[in-house]
Amino acid sequence: MRLLSGLRPRLILAFAAMTIIGAAATAGVSYVSARNAILKSVQDAAMDQLKDRVSSYSRPLSTPPTQEQLNDFAGSLRLNAVAVYRNLRSVNGPDLTTFSPELRQSIANNTRIQFQRRNRDASPELLVGLPVLVRQPDGSMGPSGVEVYSLTSLVQQQKAIEELARSAWQTAALVLPLAAALALLAARQVLRPVRALNTAAAQLGEGRLDVRLPAKGSDELAELVTTFNNTAAELERTVGELRAMEADARRFVADVSHELRTPLAAMNAVTDVLDEDAETLPPDTAVAARLVSGETRRLTRLVQDLVEISRFDAGRAELVLDEWDLATAIRDSLDARGWRDDEDLVTDLPEGVLARVDRRRLDLIVANLVGNAFRHGAAPVEVRLRAGDDDVTLEVEDHGPGIDPEVLPHVFDRFTKADTARARSEGSGLGLAIALENARLHGGDLTAADTGHGARFVLRLPHRTEGGTR
């Protein structure tokens, strides 16, 4: 079936089918017309000849005729014919059983000549019957009771018809190569612009928005090429505008984030002082100070995340790779945040799993995944490290409410916050997006799944060491 999936073989098959059908129809019509014409000429000639021979018989027939008269009458016709009167028949001519009862009954009840064609022993024959008319006492012509039947072989005519049929089919067969050549020519003319359109569309899909095709002629294909060019031009304009808007937005975010870092540093210094003096402040003032301190820290994390995202968008994020024992690196990240093995945190970190990673970026991934599990999931949080042949995997699984199926496909989108899927959220909505970008920067990947009793995040990294990839 794959061989017939292209336009070229389908065009060739269509042309061949149309040619065969047309040739078959023409051959069939020619065959039927010629056959009818041949048979009609034979039967007309046989009927006319029988009528002429009967009418030219000079001796009068008495009614009823004698055997001698029937014999003389049949012999004078000089045909393969037999004369019959009731139970009498001439001695010469074919046997009466050759003629069907239907034909004889038709002659007996009619005053006109009748004929019948049939095959006997695979040999076609023409049977003709004629009633002999005599003048009646009232002056009209009526049947005398004498009937004449002639037999004519159609073997030669049948051979001519068969030869004509063979010639018709041979002619039709000779047309088939011509149809194939025409189909190839038509396919070439049609497929050339189609292939060009396909190539241009593929280039357009690869991002070459400036691709265009020359429009030649004024047929439908030329109109299609013109439409493609107009579409590509409009797409190039639209994408250019969108890219410019996106670049402006990213530049704006990056600029604002960098501008906010200095005042935020000052605000953090002030809030640190407020936190230290909160116990000495009036209760209402202490609550306000703690609120300002918390919101300042949250705003600082948001700005830091925006700056990190802007580096990825600008393509300025770089890896500082070094070989680490991943168990040690991950445990250091957990210890730095006060997360240690207990009933809330269960770790399975086998020693000796080496890989070349950026320690800072790996720390960000681990902190984000485990922190999300504690904030949005439920204990115990399980952290498992596994080494495969080609990669290493780090699984972080909690036992909370899990991830809503509608949110799961968008969990790594920017500003997708956990509170759309879980009960509460305090993050910026950028943490998982940054974790995914860091995983991809390492040549790995980060995936999320709902286990039915919590959420599971799986980090995959290439199993690279100083000696290369294992």
C-alpha positions in Angstrom: 0.0 0.0 0.0 3.0 2.3 0.6 3.9 2.2 -3.1 0.5 3.7 -3.9 0.7 6.5 -1.4 2.5 8.9 -3.7 0.7 11.2 -6.1 2.8 10.0 -9.1 1.7 6.3 -8.9 -1.8 7.3 -8.3 -1.9 9.6 -11.3 -0.4 6.8 -13.5 -2.9 4.3 -12.1 -5.8 6.8 -12.7 -4.7 7.4 -16.3 -4.2 3.7 -16.9 -7.6 2.9 -15.4 -9.3 5.6 -17.5 -7.5 4.3 -20.6 -8.4 0.7 -20.0 -12.0 1.6 -19.3 -12.2 3.8 -22.3 -10.5 1.3 -24.6 -12.7 -1.5 -23.2 -15.8 0.5 -23.7 -14.7 1.4 -27.3 -13.7 -2.2 -28.0 -17.0 -3.5 -26.6 -19.1 -1.1 -28.6 -17.2 -1.8 -31.7 -17.4 -5.5 -31.2 -21.2 -5.4 -30.6 -21.8 -3.1 -33.5 -19.6 -5.2 -35.9 -21.1 -8.4 -34.7 -24.7 -7.2 -35.1 -23.8 -5.8 -38.6 -22.2 -9.1 -39.7 -25.0 -11.2 -38.4 -27.7 -8.9 -39.8 -26.1 -8.9 -43.2 -25.9 -12.7 -43.2 -29.5 -13.2 -42.0 -30.9 -10.6 -44.4 -29.1 -12.2 -47.3 -30.2 -15.7 -46.3 -33.9 -14.6 -45.9 -33.9 -12.6 -49.1 -32.3 -15.5 -51.0 -34.9 -17.9 -49.6 -37.8 -15.6 -50.5 -36.4 -15.0 -54.0 -35.9 -18.8 -54.7 -39.4 -19.7 -53.5 -41.0 -16.9 -55.5 -39.1 -17.9 -58.6 -40.3 -21.5 -58.5 -42.2 -21.8 -61.9 -44.2 -24.9 -61.3 -47.5 -24.6 -59.5 -47.9 -26.6 -56.3 -51.2 -28.4 -55.8 -52.7 -28.6 -52.4 -52.0 -31.0 -51.0 -48.7 -31.5 -52.8 -47.3 -35.0 -53.7 -44.0 -36.3 -52.5 -42.6 -35.8 -55.9 -43.7 -32.2 -56.0 -42.1 -31.5 -52.6 -38.9 -33.1 -53.7 -38.8 -31.1 -56.9 -39.7 -27.9 -55.1 -36.9 -28.3 -52.4 -34.4 -29.3 -55.0 -35.1 -26.3 -57.3 -34.2 -23.9 -54.4 -30.5 -25.0 -54.6 -30.2 -24.3 -50.8 -29.6 -26.4 -47.7 -33.4 -26.4 -47.3 -36.3 -28.8 -46.7 -39.9 -28.5 -47.8 -42.7 -29.7 -45.5 -46.4 -30.2 -45.8 -48.0 -31.6 -42.7 -46.6 -35.1 -42.4 -44.7 -35.0 -45.7 -41.2 -33.7 -46.2 -38.8 -33.6 -49.1 -36.1 -36.2 -49.2 -33.3 -33.7 -49.5 -32.3 -31.0 -47.0 -31.6 -31.0 -43.3 -33.4 -33.1 -40.7 -36.6 -31.5 -39.3 -35.3 -32.1 -35.8 -32.7 -29.5 -36.5 -35.4 -26.8 -36.4 -36.8 -26.0 -33.0 -40.5 -26.5 -32.2 -40.8 -22.8 -31.4 -39.7 -21.8 -34.9 -42.0 -24.3 -36.6 -44.9 -23.2 -34.5 -44.2 -19.6 -35.4 -44.2 -20.4 -39.1 -47.4 -22.4 -38.8 -49.2 -19.4 -37.2 -47.7 -16.7 -39.4 -47.5 -15.6 -43.0 -44.1 -13.9 -42.8 -40.6 -15.3 -42.9 -39.0 -16.1 -39.5 -35.4 -16.7 -38.3 -33.5 -18.1 -35.4 -29.8 -18.2 -34.4 -28.4 -20.9 -32.2 -25.2 -22.8 -31.4 -25.2 -26.5 -32.0 -22.1 -28.5 -31.0 -20.2 -25.1 -30.6 -21.1 -24.2 -34.2 -23.3 -21.2 -34.8 -26.2 -21.6 -37.2 -28.9 -19.5 -38.8 -32.4 -21.2 -39.1 -34.9 -19.6 -41.5 -38.5 -20.6 -42.0 -40.9 -19.4 -44.7 -44.6 -20.4 -45.3 -45.4 -20.8 -49.0 -48.4 -18.5 -49.9 -51.0 -19.2 -52.7 -53.9 -17.2 -54.0 -57.1 -17.9 -52.1 -60.6 -18.1 -53.7 -61.3 -14.5 -52.6 -58.1 -13.3 -54.4 -56.0 -12.7 -51.3 -52.7 -14.5 -50.6 -52.8 -17.1 -47.9 -50.8 -20.0 -46.5 -50.8 -23.1 -48.6 -49.7 -25.3 -45.8 -46.3 -25.9 -47.4 -43.3 -24.6 -45.3 -39.7 -24.2 -46.3 -36.8 -24.3 -43.8 -33.2 -23.5 -44.6 -30.0 -23.9 -42.5 -27.0 -21.7 -43.0 -23.7 -22.1 -41.1 -22.3 -19.1 -39.4 -18.8 -20.5 -38.6 -17.0 -18.2 -41.0 -18.9 -15.2 -39.7 -18.1 -16.2 -36.1 -14.4 -16.4 -37.0 -14.5 -13.0 -38.5 -16.2 -11.6 -35.3 -13.6 -13.2 -33.1 -10.8 -11.8 -35.2 -12.4 -8.4 -35.0 -12.6 -8.7 -31.2 -8.9 -9.7 -30.9 -8.0 -6.7 -33.0 -10.0 -4.4 -30.9 -8.4 -5.6 -27.6 -4.9 -5.5 -29.2 -5.5 -1.9 -30.2 -6.7 -1.2 -26.6 -3.6 -2.8 -25.2 -1.3 -0.7 -27.4 -2.9 2.4 -26.0 -1.8 1.5 -22.4 1.9 2.5 -22.8 0.8 5.8 -24.4 -1.5 6.4 -21.3 1.4 5.7 -19.0 3.6 8.1 -20.9 0.9 10.8 -20.7 0.4 10.1 -17.0 4.2 10.5 -16.3 4.2 13.8 -18.2 1.1 15.0 -16.4 2.5 13.9 -13.1 5.8 15.7 -13.8 4.0 18.9 -14.6 1.8 18.7 -11.5 4.3 17.3 -9.0 7.1 19.8 -9.8 5.3 22.8 -8.2 3.8 20.5 -5.5 7.3 19.3 -4.5 8.5 22.9 -4.5 5.6 23.8 -2.3 6.4 20.9 0.0 10.0 21.9 0.3 9.1 25.5 0.9 6.6 24.6 3.6 9.2 22.4 5.3 11.6 25.3 5.3 8.9 27.6 6.6 8.2 25.1 9.4 12.0 25.1 10.3 11.8 28.8 10.8 12.9 30.2 7.4 10.1 32.7 7.2 11.7 34.5 4.2 11.2 31.5 1.8 9.2 32.4 -1.3 8.4 30.6 -4.6 8.3 32.1 -8.1 4.7 32.1 -9.4 4.5 31.1 -13.1 1.4 31.0 -15.3 -2.2 31.7 -14.3 -3.5 28.3 -13.5 -4.7 26.9 -10.1 -1.1 25.9 -9.1 0.1 29.4 -9.8 -2.7 30.7 -7.6 -1.7 28.3 -4.9 1.9 29.5 -5.0 0.7 33.1 -4.8 -1.4 32.2 -1.8 1.6 30.5 -0.2 3.8 33.5 -0.7 1.2 35.8 0.7 0.7 33.6 3.7 4.5 33.3 4.3 4.9 37.1 4.1 2.1 37.7 6.5 3.5 35.0 8.9 6.9 36.6 8.7 5.5 40.0 9.5 3.4 38.6 12.4 6.2 36.5 13.9 8.6 39.4 13.5 6.2 41.6 15.5 5.8 38.9 18.2 9.5 38.3 18.5 10.1 42.1 18.9 7.4 42.3 21.5 8.8 39.2 23.3 12.3 40.7 23.2 11.0 44.0 24.6 9.1 42.2 27.3 12.2 40.1 28.3 14.4 43.1 28.3 11.9 45.0 30.4 11.7 42.2 32.9 15.5 41.9 33.0 15.9 45.7 33.4 13.3 46.0 36.1 14.7 43.0 38.0 18.2 44.4 37.9 17.0 47.8 39.0 15.1 46.3 41.9 18.1 44.4 43.3 19.8 47.5 44.8 16.7 48.9 46.7 15.8 45.3 47.7 19.3 44.8 49.2 18.7 48.0 51.3 15.2 46.8 52.2 16.6 43.4 53.3 19.2 45.1 55.5 16.4 47.2 57.1 14.1 44.2 57.6 17.0 42.2 59.2 17.3 45.0 61.8 13.5 45.0 62.3 13.5 41.2 62.8 16.2 41.6 65.4 14.3 44.3 67.3 10.8 42.8 66.8 10.7 41.5 70.4 11.2 45.1 71.7 8.6 46.7 69.6 4.9 47.2 70.5 2.8 44.1 69.4 1.1 45.8 66.5 4.4 47.3 65.3 6.1 43.9 65.6 3.4 42.2 63.5 3.8 44.9 60.8 7.6 44.6 60.9 7.4 40.8 60.5 4.9 41.2 57.6 7.1 43.7 55.9 10.1 41.4 56.4 8.3 38.4 55.0 7.0 40.2 52.0 10.5 41.7 51.3 12.1 38.3 51.4 9.4 37.0 49.0 9.9 39.9 46.7 13.7 39.3 46.8 13.1 35.6 45.8 10.9 36.7 43.0 13.4 39.2 41.6 16.2 36.6 41.9 14.0 34.1 40.0 13.3 36.8 37.3 16.9 37.5 36.9 17.7 33.8 36.5 14.9 33.4 34.0 16.2 36.4 32.0 19.6 34.8 31.8 18.1 31.6 30.3 16.0 33.7 27.8 19.1 35.7 26.8 21.1 32.5 26.4 23.7 33.7 28.9 23.2 30.8 31.4 26.5 28.9 31.6 27.5 25.6 33.2 30.5 25.3 35.5 30.9 21.5 35.4 32.9 19.5 37.9 32.8 15.9 38.9 30.8 15.3 42.1 29.6 12.4 44.1 25.9 13.1 43.7 24.9 11.7 47.1 27.3 14.1 48.8 26.1 17.1 46.7 22.5 16.3 47.3 22.9 15.7 51.1 24.9 19.0 51.4 21.9 20.8 49.7 19.5 19.2 52.2 21.7 19.9 55.2 22.2 23.6 54.2 18.4 24.1 54.6 18.0 22.1 57.7 16.4 19.1 56.1 17.7 15.9 57.7 16.6 12.3 57.7 13.7 11.8 60.1 10.1 10.8 59.9 9.4 13.7 57.5 12.3 13.1 55.2 13.4 9.7 53.9 16.5 9.6 51.7 18.1 6.8 49.7 21.3 8.2 48.4 23.9 5.5 47.6 27.5 6.7 47.6 29.7 6.5 44.6 27.3 7.8 41.9 29.6 10.2 40.1 28.6 12.8 37.5 29.8 16.1 36.1 27.4 18.8 37.2 27.2 22.4 38.0 27.0 22.3 41.8 25.1 25.6 42.2 22.5 24.7 39.6 22.0 21.2 41.0 21.6 22.8 44.5 18.8 25.0 43.0 17.0 22.0 41.5 17.2 19.9 44.7 16.1 22.9 46.9 13.2 23.6 44.6 11.9 20.0 44.4 12.3 19.2 48.1 11.0 22.6 49.2 7.9 22.2 47.0 7.3 18.8 48.4 7.4 20.1 52.0 5.3 23.2 51.2 2.6 21.7 49.0 2.7 18.0 49.8 2.7 16.0 53.0 5.3 13.9 54.9 7.1 11.7 54.4 9.0 13.2 51.5 11.2 10.6 49.8 14.4 11.4 48.0 15.9 8.6 46.0 19.1 8.5 43.8 19.5 5.8 41.1 22.3 5.2 38.6 21.5 3.7 35.2 23.7 2.8 32.3 23.3 6.1 30.5 21.9 8.5 33.1 21.2 9.0 36.8 17.8 9.8 38.2 16.8 11.7 41.3 13.2 11.1 42.5 11.4 13.4 44.9 8.1 12.0 46.0 5.6 13.4 48.6 2.4 12.0 50.1 0.2 15.0 49.7 -2.9 15.7 47.6 -1.0 15.2 44.3 -1.3 17.3 41.1 -4.6 18.0 39.5 -4.7 16.3 36.0 -5.7 19.6 34.4 -2.7 21.4 35.9 -0.2 18.5 35.3 0.6 19.4 31.7 1.4 23.0 32.7 3.2 22.4 36.0 6.5 23.6 34.5 5.0 26.7 32.8 6.1 30.0 34.2 3.9 31.5 36.9 2.0 28.3 37.2 1.4 28.3 41.0 0.7 25.3 43.1 -2.4 26.8 44.6 -4.3 26.1 41.4 -3.8 22.4 42.0 -3.2 22.2 45.8 -4.5 23.8 48.9 -2.0 26.7 49.3 1.0 28.4 47.6 3.7 30.8 48.7 6.1 30.6 45.7 6.6 32.9 42.7 5.5 30.3 40.2 9.0 30.3 38.6 10.8 27.7 40.7 9.8 24.6 38.6 10.4 26.5 35.3 14.0 27.4 36.6 14.6 23.8 37.7 13.5 22.5 34.3 15.8 25.0 32.5 18.7 23.9 34.7 18.1 20.3 34.0 18.0 20.9 30.3 21.1 23.0 30.5 22.8 19.8 31.8 21.5 17.8 28.9 18.9 16.1 31.1 15.2 16.5 31.8 12.7 17.0 34.6 9.3 15.3 34.6 6.3 15.4 37.0 3.6 12.8 37.7 0.7 12.2 40.0 1.1 8.9 41.9 -2.5 8.8 43.2 -1.1 9.4 46.8 1.1 12.4 46.1 3.3 14.0 43.5 6.6 12.6 42.1 9.3 14.7 40.3 12.0 12.8 38.4 15.3 14.5 37.5 17.4 12.8 34.8 21.0 13.8 34.2 23.6 12.3 31.8 25.9 9.9 33.5 29.1 11.9 32.6 32.4 11.6 34.3 35.9 12.8 33.7 36.5 9.9 31.3 33.4 10.7 29.3 29.9 9.4 29.2 29.4 6.0 30.9 
